[in-house]
Amino acid sequence: MEGADPNLYSVLSTHELLIFKGDLNYRKLVGDINWDPTTPFKEALRGFLPAPLVSLRTCKADTVVGLKPGLGEEMNAKDPNWLTTGEYGLVQFAK
């Protein structure tokens, strides 16, 4: 985004915290890529970090990052559809 719209990126960089809400916005943040679930959230942002940011998300698609090792497997054992049911959520922070 910094290259595509430097003015907007500059405006965003003046804020103390950016808040993104929703599954679609989360997927846009991480590129809707089939990441390894343990990929750090900050890495999945692929350089988009004009200011500290938090993402609030109800899981409705199978894109997920930032999980502790083993947590994805544990959740899959409890509910194989946990990423798409809308019954689970994530709050992730990067700075």
N, C-alpha and C positions, 0 to 999 in steps of 0.2 A: 504494500500500500504506500509506503514511503516514496517509491518511485512513481507510482500511478497517480497519486493525488497528494503531492507534498504539502499543499496548503491545509488540507484536512488533517493529515498526519501531524503537522505543526500545531494545529489547534488542539488536537487530542493530547499532545505531549505537554500542554500547559495544565492539565488536570492532575489532581492528586490520586484519583482512583477512577477507573472505568469499570462499569458494571454491564455485563452482557447477560441477558436472560433468555432462556428457551433452547430447546434442542436444535432447532435450525441454526440459530446464531452460534451455538457451540460447534456444530459441524462446519460452519463457515470459518470459524476461528482456526480449527485444526485441519482444514482443507478437505473434510469429508473423505479422508484417506483411511485405509484399513491398517492402522498403526498396530504395532505390538502394544498390548494394553499397558505394559510397564514403561512405555516411552514417557519421559517427563513432559508434563503439560507445557512448560516453557519451550522445550525443544519442538513440540508439535505446533507451536505458534509460528514457527518458521520465520523468526525475525520481527514479527508484528508485536511490538511492545512499546508503544509510544509513552505509556505511563503504567504504573501498577494496575493490574486488572483482575477482576473476579468474574467467574462464569457460574451462573446458577442454571441448572439443567435438570429436567425430568427426562429420563432415558426413554427414547422412542425409536432409536436407530442403533445399529451395532457398532458405531464408531465410538471408541473410548480410549483415553490415555490417562497416564498419571496414577495407575493402580499399583498398590504394593505387590511385589511378587507373590503369586499364589492366590491373590484375592479374586481374580477373574475365574480361576478354576473352582474356587470355593463357591462363588456365586453361581456358576454354571451347574454345579452339583445340586445346589438348592433349587434352582429354577433355570432351566436351559434357555428360557426366553426373557431373562431378567433385563436385558438391554433394550427390549422392544415393547414391554408391557405397559410402560408408563407408571409402574408401581414403585420404581426406584429413581433416585436422583443423585446428582453430584454437585458439590460446590468446590471449585478449584480456583487457586490464586497463583498469580505470577508477578514477579517484580524484577 
